[in-house]
Amino acid sequence: MGDRRPLAFRIVTRILVFNVLIVFLPVVSMLLLDTYEEQLLDALERNLVQQGRILSASLSVGREFDAPTSQALLRALEGRHEARLRVLNAAGELLADSSTLTPVEIARDEADQSADEPLPSGPRESTLYRLASFPIRLFRDLAGDPQSPLPSADFYSRATYTTGSEVQAALAGRYGAATRVSGGQISVTLYSALPIVRAGEITGVVLVSQSTFRILQDLYQVRIDVFTIFLWTLAAAVILSIFLALTIARPISVLQRRARAVVDEHGRLTAPLPRENRRDEIGGLSRSLSELTEQIDGYVRRLESFAADASHELKNPLASISANCEMAVTAPDGERRERHLARARSDVRRAQAILTAMRELAHIDARVDAPGQCSFAPAVAEAVAELATRYPAHSIVFERDTRSDAFVPVSEDRVYQIVSNLVGNAQGFAAPGSRITVRASREAKGSVAELAVMDEGPGFEEPERVFDRFYSARPERDGHLGLGLSIVQAIAESVGGSVSAENRTDGRSGALARVRLPLSS
């Protein structure tokens, strides 16, 4: 079957989404510029108020308050101010205006608010800014402007001063302020009005105004810089996502296809999974899967071989049972009939023994035994004592070291089964009266308990095969199935242990079988 996982659940999609989410951090910082803009506007308003207070205080203490005095005072400032300063009398008439009294160079820096034409285009008119602000402009087009722009940059170029709410507040003796959207250039103009008090009477108003155009221009440039960083990080995220997809997601997909290819329609492994030579985690995963498939393939082959051997072992007794039963039916006398029936019963017992041993092996291989443990040396000693009475024709000797009482993760019944099968195999080859030594010990280094069984027989003909299932070196089996040592191996390996067989090397003839079991943690 093909890979039908939804796109949202694929590694490539997750990598891309994760990397793209990271690059939105510059966008968040761009949104924080609104807070920064508000702080700048508050600082600008405080600056306007401070300039207005100084001018108001200066006009409140002079001898005269008229147009020449006001104009002279504004000229004395010599343009050392950024705001537009205007002086009005109590009737709201203009007495002095800094935009008409400041030198040309300074007036240009003050960005004359009375000009109807917009200022030269700045960062806001760049293609990059228009691209970045497209969603906001689209929203404004759909939602509508919060306030209609004025036809001129300055509110009072088309209106009398007494119509301004801030001027009215100043004439009433209060501080007045207003914020208005400018025309031409898209910005706002801040207006602050302070009363001029002479001899306890309000004789005029100082009107201070300044456009936020230059502040906005700087903010536009910052936004462009942030958006440029966003574009670069977005490009880097896409490139990084493609790189990760090629080095992570694609190799995993290839590994997935290869894993499907080594299994046929019946679920059988047709070949080992190819190994990757990569030195990263994916290469390690590939090698682990390859080893896993090889182990599964070996296990399946052993099961198939065991099934074939079991079928072969059962075929002979079943054929003998069938033949003896037929011959018993046609036997001419009772003696022959009874002889054939005895042979059939013997074959039935052999078939039952084979099936019982096979069930025991399957039970051990499936590792369905309840968890258990026992003290190793005492369990071996108890088994040896019982076997000594079963095989009185042999001298069965038990040896142990002082460290062999450690616990092993198998039950006493399994320990008895191990000792019984090993001793039973040894006495089948050793001559009557010979010695069979059973030794329980513990390795000096490591956490392994060892059981060794030595006899004085002819030794193993093929030590490497003695643990194979249904293998027996006896010329005549005499009821031996060739499964006893296989059961020993299965018990040991089920708890992480091992077995080995060799001939004695201490100058005596005989066989030596070892079983190593891990100690309980």
C-alpha positions as CSV (number, residue, x, y, z in Angstrom):
1,M,0.0,0.0,0.0
2,G,1.2,3.5,-0.7
3,D,1.7,6.2,1.9
4,R,-1.8,7.7,2.4
5,R,-1.0,9.8,5.5
6,P,-2.6,13.3,5.4
7,L,-0.2,16.0,4.4
8,A,-0.6,17.7,7.8
9,F,0.9,14.6,9.5
10,R,4.0,14.3,7.4
11,I,7.4,15.2,8.8
12,V,8.1,17.6,5.9
13,T,5.0,19.6,6.7
14,R,5.8,19.7,10.4
15,I,9.4,20.9,9.6
16,L,8.1,23.6,7.3
17,V,5.4,24.8,9.7
18,F,7.9,24.9,12.6
19,N,10.5,26.9,10.7
20,V,7.9,29.3,9.3
21,L,6.4,29.9,12.8
22,I,9.9,30.9,14.0
23,V,10.2,33.6,11.3
24,F,7.0,35.3,12.5
25,L,8.9,36.6,15.5
26,P,10.0,39.7,13.4
27,V,6.3,40.2,12.5
28,V,5.4,40.3,16.2
29,S,8.2,42.8,16.8
30,M,6.7,44.9,14.0
31,L,3.4,44.9,15.8
32,L,5.2,46.1,18.9
33,L,6.2,49.2,17.0
34,D,2.6,50.6,17.6
35,T,3.4,50.8,21.3
36,Y,6.7,52.5,20.5
37,E,4.8,54.9,18.3
38,E,2.4,55.8,21.1
39,Q,5.3,56.5,23.4
40,L,6.9,58.8,20.9
41,L,3.7,60.7,20.4
42,D,3.3,61.1,24.2
43,A,6.8,62.4,24.4
44,L,6.1,64.8,21.5
45,E,3.1,66.2,23.2
46,R,5.0,66.8,26.4
47,N,7.6,68.6,24.4
48,L,5.0,70.8,22.7
49,V,3.5,71.7,26.1
50,Q,6.9,72.6,27.5
51,Q,7.7,74.9,24.5
52,G,4.2,76.5,24.8
53,R,4.6,77.1,28.5
54,I,8.0,78.8,28.1
55,L,6.6,81.1,25.3
56,S,3.4,81.8,27.3
57,A,5.4,82.7,30.4
58,S,7.6,85.0,28.3
59,L,4.6,86.9,26.9
60,S,2.9,87.1,30.3
61,V,5.6,89.3,31.9
62,G,6.5,91.8,29.1
63,R,5.4,95.4,29.0
64,E,3.4,95.1,25.9
65,F,1.4,92.2,24.4
66,D,1.0,92.9,20.7
67,A,2.0,91.6,17.3
68,P,5.5,93.3,17.1
69,T,6.4,92.1,20.6
70,S,5.3,88.5,19.8
71,Q,7.1,88.5,16.5
72,A,10.3,89.8,18.0
73,L,10.2,87.1,20.7
74,L,9.8,84.4,18.1
75,R,12.6,85.9,16.0
76,A,14.8,85.8,19.1
77,L,14.4,82.0,19.2
78,E,16.3,81.9,15.9
79,G,14.6,78.7,14.9
80,R,15.9,76.6,17.9
81,H,12.6,74.7,18.0
82,E,11.0,72.0,15.9
83,A,7.3,72.9,16.5
84,R,5.3,75.6,14.9
85,L,4.6,78.4,17.3
86,R,1.7,80.8,16.9
87,V,0.5,83.6,19.2
88,L,-3.2,84.6,19.2
89,N,-4.9,87.5,21.0
90,A,-8.0,87.1,23.0
91,A,-10.2,87.5,19.9
92,G,-8.5,84.6,18.2
93,E,-6.6,86.7,15.8
94,L,-3.1,85.6,14.7
95,L,-0.3,87.9,16.1
96,A,2.8,85.9,15.2
97,D,3.7,82.7,13.3
98,S,7.1,81.0,13.5
99,S,6.7,79.5,10.1
100,T,6.8,83.0,8.5
101,L,9.5,84.4,10.8
102,T,12.1,81.6,10.7
103,P,14.9,81.6,8.0
104,V,14.2,79.6,4.9
105,E,16.7,76.8,5.8
106,I,15.1,76.4,9.2
107,A,11.6,76.7,7.8
108,R,12.3,73.8,5.5
109,D,13.4,71.7,8.4
110,E,10.2,72.6,10.3
111,A,8.1,71.0,7.5
112,D,5.7,73.9,6.9
113,Q,2.3,72.7,8.0
114,S,0.5,75.2,5.8
115,A,1.7,73.7,2.5
116,D,-1.0,72.0,0.6
117,E,1.3,69.8,-1.4
118,P,2.6,66.6,0.2
119,L,6.2,66.2,1.3
120,P,8.6,64.2,-0.9
121,S,8.0,60.5,-0.9
122,G,9.8,58.5,1.8
123,P,10.1,54.8,2.9
124,R,6.3,54.5,2.9
125,E,6.1,54.8,-0.8
126,S,8.7,52.1,-1.5
127,T,7.5,48.8,-3.1
128,L,8.8,46.8,-0.2
129,Y,6.7,48.8,2.3
130,R,3.6,48.6,0.1
131,L,4.0,44.8,-0.1
132,A,4.4,44.5,3.7
133,S,1.4,46.8,4.4
134,F,-0.9,45.3,1.8
135,P,-3.0,43.3,4.4
136,I,-3.4,46.4,6.5
137,R,-4.4,48.6,3.6
138,L,-6.8,46.0,2.4
139,F,-8.4,45.9,5.9
140,R,-8.7,49.7,5.9
141,D,-10.3,49.7,2.5
142,L,-12.9,47.2,3.6
143,A,-13.5,48.7,7.1
144,G,-13.2,52.4,6.0
145,D,-10.9,55.1,7.4
146,P,-11.5,56.0,11.0
147,Q,-11.6,59.7,10.1
148,S,-11.7,61.6,6.8
149,P,-8.4,63.3,6.0
150,L,-8.3,67.1,5.8
151,P,-8.0,68.9,2.5
152,S,-4.9,70.6,3.8
153,A,-1.9,69.8,6.0
154,D,-2.9,72.4,8.6
155,F,-6.4,72.5,10.1
156,Y,-6.3,76.3,10.4
157,S,-5.5,77.0,6.8
158,R,-9.2,76.6,6.0
159,A,-10.7,77.5,9.4
160,T,-10.6,80.3,11.9
161,Y,-8.7,79.8,15.1
162,T,-11.7,80.2,17.4
163,T,-13.2,77.1,15.8
164,G,-10.5,74.9,17.3
165,S,-11.5,73.1,20.4
166,E,-8.0,73.4,21.9
167,V,-8.0,77.2,21.3
168,Q,-11.4,77.5,22.9
169,A,-10.2,75.6,26.0
170,A,-7.2,78.0,26.2
171,L,-9.3,81.1,25.9
172,A,-11.4,79.6,28.8
173,G,-8.2,79.4,30.9
174,R,-7.6,75.6,30.5
175,Y,-5.0,73.6,28.7
176,G,-6.3,72.4,25.3
177,A,-5.0,69.7,23.0
178,A,-6.2,68.1,19.7
179,T,-4.9,65.5,17.3
180,R,-6.0,65.7,13.7
181,V,-5.3,63.7,10.6
182,S,-3.3,65.6,8.1
183,G,-4.0,65.9,4.4
184,G,-1.4,65.2,1.6
185,Q,1.0,63.2,3.6
186,I,-0.7,60.5,5.7
187,S,0.2,61.5,9.2
188,V,-1.3,63.4,12.2
189,T,-0.7,66.8,13.6
190,L,-0.6,67.4,17.4
191,Y,-2.0,70.8,18.6
192,S,-1.5,72.2,22.1
193,A,-2.9,75.5,23.3
194,L,-2.0,77.3,26.5
195,P,-3.5,80.6,27.8
196,I,-1.5,83.8,28.2
197,V,-2.4,85.4,31.5
198,R,-1.5,89.0,32.2
199,A,-2.6,90.7,35.4
200,G,-5.0,87.9,36.1
201,E,-6.7,88.2,32.7
202,I,-6.5,85.9,29.7
203,T,-5.1,88.1,26.9
204,G,-4.1,85.5,24.4
205,V,-3.2,82.0,23.4
206,V,0.0,80.2,22.5
207,L,-0.8,77.6,19.9
208,V,2.0,74.9,19.4
209,S,1.7,72.3,16.6
210,Q,3.9,69.7,15.0
211,S,3.4,67.0,12.5
212,T,4.3,63.4,13.2
213,F,5.4,62.9,9.7
214,R,9.1,62.6,10.4
215,I,8.4,60.2,13.3
216,L,6.2,58.1,11.0
217,Q,8.9,58.2,8.3
218,D,11.4,56.8,10.8
219,L,8.9,54.2,11.9
220,Y,8.2,53.3,8.3
221,Q,11.9,52.7,7.7
222,V,12.1,50.5,10.8
223,R,9.1,48.5,9.6
224,I,10.8,48.1,6.2
225,D,14.0,46.9,8.0
226,V,12.0,44.4,10.0
227,F,10.1,43.2,7.0
228,T,13.4,42.7,5.1
229,I,14.6,40.6,8.0
230,F,11.3,38.7,7.8
231,L,11.8,38.0,4.1
232,W,15.3,36.8,4.6
233,T,14.4,34.6,7.6
234,L,11.4,33.2,5.6
235,A,13.7,32.3,2.7
236,A,16.2,30.7,5.1
237,A,13.3,28.8,6.8
238,V,12.2,27.4,3.4
239,I,15.7,26.5,2.4
240,L,16.3,24.8,5.8
241,S,13.0,23.0,5.5
242,I,14.0,21.7,2.1
243,F,17.4,20.6,3.4
244,L,15.8,18.8,6.4
245,A,13.3,17.2,4.1
246,L,16.0,15.9,1.8
247,T,18.2,14.7,4.7
248,I,15.5,13.4,7.1
249,A,12.1,12.9,5.6
250,R,13.2,11.6,2.2
251,P,15.6,9.0,3.7
252,I,12.8,7.8,6.0
253,S,10.5,7.5,3.1
254,V,13.1,5.5,1.2
255,L,13.6,3.3,4.2
256,Q,9.8,2.8,4.4
257,R,9.6,1.7,0.8
258,R,12.5,-0.7,1.2
259,A,10.9,-2.2,4.3
260,R,7.7,-2.9,2.3
261,A,9.7,-4.3,-0.6
262,V,11.4,-7.1,1.5
263,V,8.0,-8.5,2.5
264,D,5.9,-10.5,0.1
265,E,2.1,-10.6,-0.1
266,H,2.1,-13.5,2.4
267,G,4.1,-11.5,5.0
268,R,7.3,-13.5,4.5
269,L,10.7,-11.8,4.3
270,T,12.1,-12.2,0.8
271,A,15.5,-10.6,1.6
272,P,17.3,-8.7,4.4
273,L,16.6,-5.0,4.6
274,P,19.5,-3.1,2.9
275,R,21.9,-1.4,5.3
276,E,22.5,2.4,5.0
277,N,26.1,3.6,5.4
278,R,24.9,7.0,6.8
279,R,26.6,7.9,10.1
280,D,23.6,9.7,11.6
281,E,20.5,8.4,13.5
282,I,18.8,7.4,10.2
283,G,21.7,5.2,9.3
284,G,21.6,3.7,12.8
285,L,17.8,3.1,12.4
286,S,18.4,1.4,9.0
287,R,21.1,-0.9,10.5
288,S,18.9,-1.7,13.5
289,L,16.0,-2.5,11.2
290,S,18.3,-4.6,9.0
291,E,19.5,-6.6,12.0
292,L,15.9,-6.9,13.2
293,T,14.7,-8.4,9.9
294,E,17.7,-10.8,9.9
295,Q,16.8,-11.9,13.4
296,I,13.1,-12.3,12.4
297,D,14.1,-14.2,9.3
298,G,16.4,-16.5,11.3
299,Y,13.7,-17.1,13.9
300,V,11.1,-17.9,11.2
301,R,13.6,-20.3,9.5
302,R,14.3,-22.0,12.8
303,L,10.5,-22.4,13.4
304,E,10.1,-23.8,9.9
305,S,13.0,-26.2,10.4
306,F,11.6,-27.2,13.8
307,A,8.2,-27.9,12.3
308,A,9.7,-29.9,9.5
309,D,11.8,-31.9,12.0
310,A,8.8,-32.4,14.3
311,S,6.8,-33.6,11.3
312,H,9.5,-36.0,10.4
313,E,9.8,-37.3,14.0
314,L,6.1,-37.9,14.2
315,K,5.8,-39.5,10.9
316,N,7.7,-42.7,11.9
317,P,5.7,-43.5,15.1
318,L,2.4,-42.6,13.4
319,A,3.2,-44.9,10.4
320,S,4.3,-47.6,12.9
321,I,1.0,-47.2,14.9
322,S,-1.0,-47.5,11.7
323,A,0.9,-50.6,10.5
324,N,0.7,-52.4,13.8
325,C,-3.0,-51.7,14.2
326,E,-3.7,-53.1,10.8
327,M,-1.6,-56.1,11.5
328,A,-3.3,-56.6,14.9
329,V,-6.7,-56.7,13.2
330,T,-5.5,-59.4,10.7
331,A,-3.4,-61.4,13.2
332,P,-4.3,-65.1,13.2
333,D,-3.8,-65.6,16.9
334,G,-4.0,-63.6,20.1
335,E,-0.2,-63.7,20.8
336,R,0.6,-61.9,17.6
337,R,-2.2,-59.5,18.0
338,E,-1.0,-58.5,21.5
339,R,2.6,-58.1,20.2
340,H,1.4,-55.7,17.5
341,L,-0.8,-53.8,20.0
342,A,2.2,-53.4,22.4
343,R,4.3,-52.0,19.6
344,A,1.5,-49.5,18.7
345,R,1.2,-48.5,22.4
346,S,4.9,-47.9,22.5
347,D,4.8,-45.7,19.4
348,V,1.8,-43.8,20.9
349,R,3.9,-43.0,24.0
350,R,6.7,-41.8,21.9
351,A,4.4,-39.6,19.8
352,Q,3.0,-38.2,23.1
353,A,6.5,-37.5,24.4
354,I,7.4,-35.7,21.2
355,L,4.3,-33.5,21.4
356,T,4.9,-32.8,25.1
357,A,8.5,-31.8,24.5
358,M,7.4,-29.6,21.5
359,R,4.7,-27.9,23.7
360,E,7.3,-27.3,26.4
361,L,9.7,-25.7,23.9
362,A,6.9,-23.5,22.5
363,H,6.0,-22.5,26.0
364,I,9.5,-21.5,26.9
365,D,10.1,-19.7,23.6
366,A,6.9,-17.7,24.1
367,R,8.2,-16.7,27.5
368,V,4.8,-17.1,29.2
369,D,6.3,-18.3,32.4
370,A,5.4,-16.3,35.5
371,P,8.3,-14.2,36.7
372,G,10.3,-16.1,39.3
373,Q,13.6,-16.4,41.0
374,C,15.5,-18.8,43.3
375,S,18.8,-19.1,45.1
376,F,21.0,-20.8,42.5
377,A,23.3,-23.2,44.5
378,P,20.6,-24.6,46.8
379,A,18.3,-25.3,43.9
380,V,21.0,-27.1,42.1
381,A,21.9,-29.1,45.2
382,E,18.3,-30.2,45.7
383,A,18.2,-31.3,42.0
384,V,21.4,-33.3,42.3
385,A,20.2,-35.0,45.5
386,E,17.1,-36.2,43.7
387,L,19.0,-37.3,40.6
388,A,21.5,-39.3,42.7
389,T,18.7,-41.6,43.7
390,R,17.4,-41.9,40.1
391,Y,20.7,-42.9,38.7
392,P,22.4,-45.0,41.4
393,A,24.7,-46.6,38.9
394,H,26.7,-43.4,38.6
395,S,28.5,-41.3,41.1
396,I,26.9,-37.8,40.9
397,V,29.0,-35.3,42.8
398,F,28.0,-31.7,43.6
399,E,30.5,-28.9,44.0
400,R,29.9,-25.3,44.7
401,D,31.8,-22.1,45.6
402,T,30.9,-19.7,48.4
403,R,29.5,-17.0,46.0
404,S,27.0,-19.3,44.1
405,D,24.1,-18.7,46.5
406,A,23.1,-15.6,44.5
407,F,19.6,-15.4,43.0
408,V,18.9,-16.1,39.4
409,P,15.7,-15.1,37.5
410,V,14.3,-18.6,36.9
411,S,12.2,-20.8,39.1
412,E,13.4,-23.9,41.1
413,D,11.4,-26.1,38.6
414,R,13.4,-24.7,35.7
415,V,16.7,-25.1,37.5
416,Y,15.7,-28.7,38.2
417,Q,14.8,-29.2,34.5
418,I,18.2,-27.9,33.4
419,V,20.2,-30.1,35.9
420,S,18.0,-33.1,35.1
421,N,18.4,-32.9,31.3
422,L,22.2,-32.3,31.5
423,V,22.8,-35.1,34.0
424,G,20.4,-37.4,32.1
425,N,22.4,-36.8,28.9
426,A,25.7,-37.4,30.7
427,Q,24.6,-40.7,32.3
428,G,23.4,-41.9,28.9
429,F,27.0,-41.9,27.6
430,A,29.1,-42.4,30.7
431,A,29.8,-46.0,31.8
432,P,28.2,-47.3,35.0
433,G,30.3,-46.5,38.0
434,S,31.8,-43.4,36.4
435,R,31.7,-40.0,38.0
436,I,29.4,-37.1,36.9
437,T,30.4,-33.8,38.4
438,V,27.9,-30.9,38.8
439,R,29.5,-27.6,39.7
440,A,27.7,-24.4,40.7
441,S,29.8,-21.2,40.6
442,R,29.7,-17.5,40.1
443,E,32.1,-15.6,37.8
444,A,34.7,-13.5,39.7
445,K,33.9,-10.5,37.5
446,G,30.4,-9.8,36.3
447,S,27.0,-10.9,37.5
448,V,26.6,-14.4,36.0
449,A,26.0,-17.7,37.7
450,E,27.4,-20.8,35.9
451,L,26.4,-24.5,36.0
452,A,28.9,-27.0,34.7
453,V,28.2,-30.7,34.2
454,M,31.2,-33.0,33.4
455,D,31.2,-36.8,32.8
456,E,33.8,-39.4,32.1
457,G,32.3,-40.7,28.9
458,P,33.5,-40.6,25.3
459,G,32.8,-36.9,24.9
460,F,30.8,-35.0,22.2
461,E,31.2,-36.1,18.6
462,E,29.8,-32.8,17.4
463,P,29.8,-30.2,20.2
464,E,28.4,-27.5,18.0
465,R,25.3,-29.5,17.3
466,V,24.4,-31.0,20.7
467,F,21.8,-28.2,21.4
468,D,20.1,-28.6,18.0
469,R,16.5,-29.9,18.2
470,F,16.0,-33.6,17.5
471,Y,19.8,-34.1,17.4
472,S,21.1,-37.2,19.1
473,A,24.5,-38.9,18.8
474,R,23.1,-42.3,20.1
475,P,23.1,-45.1,17.6
476,E,19.8,-46.2,18.9
477,R,17.7,-43.5,20.6
478,D,16.0,-45.9,23.0
479,G,13.2,-43.4,23.6
480,H,15.5,-40.4,23.6
481,L,13.9,-37.6,21.5
482,G,17.0,-35.3,21.1
483,L,15.1,-32.4,22.7
484,G,16.5,-32.4,26.3
485,L,19.5,-30.1,25.6
486,S,17.4,-27.9,23.3
487,I,15.1,-27.3,26.3
488,V,18.1,-26.4,28.4
489,Q,19.2,-23.9,25.8
490,A,15.7,-22.4,25.5
491,I,15.4,-21.9,29.3
492,A,18.8,-20.2,29.5
493,E,18.2,-17.9,26.5
494,S,14.7,-16.9,27.7
495,V,16.3,-15.0,30.6
496,G,19.3,-13.7,28.7
497,G,21.7,-16.6,29.5
498,S,23.7,-18.8,27.2
499,V,24.9,-22.4,26.8
500,S,28.0,-24.1,25.5
501,A,29.4,-27.6,25.0
502,E,32.9,-28.9,24.7
503,N,35.1,-31.9,25.5
504,R,37.1,-31.9,28.7
505,T,40.6,-30.5,28.5
506,D,41.9,-31.5,31.9
507,G,43.6,-34.7,30.7
508,R,40.5,-36.8,31.1
509,S,38.0,-38.0,28.5
510,G,34.5,-36.8,28.8
511,A,32.0,-34.1,27.9
512,L,31.6,-30.7,29.5
513,A,28.3,-28.7,29.2
514,R,28.0,-25.1,30.6
515,V,24.9,-23.0,31.4
516,R,25.3,-19.3,32.2
517,L,22.4,-17.5,33.8
518,P,22.3,-13.7,34.7
519,L,21.8,-12.8,38.3
520,S,18.6,-11.2,39.4
521,S,18.8,-7.4,39.5
